[in-house]
Amino acid sequence: EERLSLADPEWSDVHVVTGALKLFFRELPEPLVPYGLFDPFIEAVKLPDPQEQVERVTELVQSLPPPNYATLRYLLAHLCRVMERVDVNRMTRQNIGIVFGPTLLRPEREPGSLAAGMDQQNQAVELLLKHFDCIF
């Protein structure tokens, strides 16, 4: 069994750690937001009323299996802390949505066009971050 130490110099670059984190979530057999909730999340983001969006996404998050809920909450809490340092890291809510949207929330079957639905995936992550305290 190979053991990793984050104290090793190879992990000192934040991009390596972030890349490993994204790869971990991307390689899960099912995304953190399960396939069955992909369409409901996308439909919630498309709702015209922002308050309705938050209410519907809150319901969907509450319906996640407990391990998925806990992991998503922990990850998003961390990403909220990352956003607090936007002046240093340039990681705005939109940038984080672009980076993590397709990793955390993806359809079971890839659409013909990679761009199809990606904007809503990003928006879903942005909404989760923007309303983290209300949703969780």
N, C-alpha and C positions, 0 to 999 in steps of 0.2 A: 504494500500500500504506500503510495507516494504522499508525503505530507508537504503542504505548502506553508510558507511563512511570509506574511505580508511585510515583515521587516527586511526581507531580501531586497537588494537594490533594484531588481527587475520590476518590482511593484511600486517604486518611488514615483513613477510618472502616472499622474491621475488619469491620463487617457488609456493607459494599459488596464487600470483597474475598472474604469468605466466600460471599456470594450469587453472585458471579461464578464462584467455584470450583465451587459446587454446580450452577450452570447449565451450566458446561462439561461436567461429568460427566453431567448429565441429558440433554444434547443429543447425546451420542455416539450413533452409529448403533446400537451395541450397548453395554450397560453394561460397566463394568470387570470385573465377574464375568459372563462370557458367559451368554446365555440358556440354553444347554445345561447349565449348572451350577447354575441357580436351584433346581430341585427337589432335586438332591442336597444343596445347602447347607441348604435348609429341613429336609430329612429328617435331616441330621446334627444340627441344632439341637434337633430333637424327640427325639433319643435320650435314654433315661432316665439313662444313666451319664455324668457330666461328663467323665471320662477318655476315654470312647469318642467323645464329641462333639469333643474336641480332636484326637484321633487322626484322625478322619474329616475334619474341616475341614483339618487339616494336609495330608492326602492330596489333597484338592480344590485347595487353594492351590498345591501343588506341580505340579498338572496344568494350571495356567493357562498360556496362551501367555506367553513370556518378557516381552514389553512390558507385558502386564496384570499379571503378577507383580511386576515392578519398580515399576510405578506404584502398585499397591496397597500394596506394602511401604513405599514412600516416603511416601505419603499417611498411612498408619496410624502410621508412626513420628512424623510431624508431629503427628497427633492425640493420640498418647501424650504428647508434650511439652505440648500444649494442656491435657490432663488434669492435668498436674503443677501447673498454675496455677489449679486449681479454686476456690481461695479468692478469686481475683480475678475469674475469668470465669464461674464457676458451670457450667462445662462438665464435668459428670460423664460417666462412661462411658455411662450410660443416656441422657443428653441428646444425646451425640454419636451414639449409635445411632439415636435418633429423627430427628436431622437428616440423617444420611448413609445410614441403612439403605435407604430407598426409592430413593436416588440411585445407590448402588453396586451394588445387588442388586435386580433387578426382573424380573418374569415377562415373557415375550414378548408375551403377550396380557393386557391389564389385566382383572382379575377384575370381576365385577358389582359387588362392594362394595369400596370403596377400603380398608377396614379389613381385608379378608380377606388373611391372610398377612403383613400389615405388621408385626405383633408379632414374627414369626419373622425378618423382614428386619432389624429393629432388634436382635434378640437375636444374630443372626449377626455383626453389626458389633461388638456388645459383646463377644462371644466372641473375635473377632479381636484386639480391643484388650486384653482381659484376659490373653490368652495369647500376646501378640505375640512375645515372645522364643522361646517354644517352637515356634510355628507357622512363624516365618520364620527 
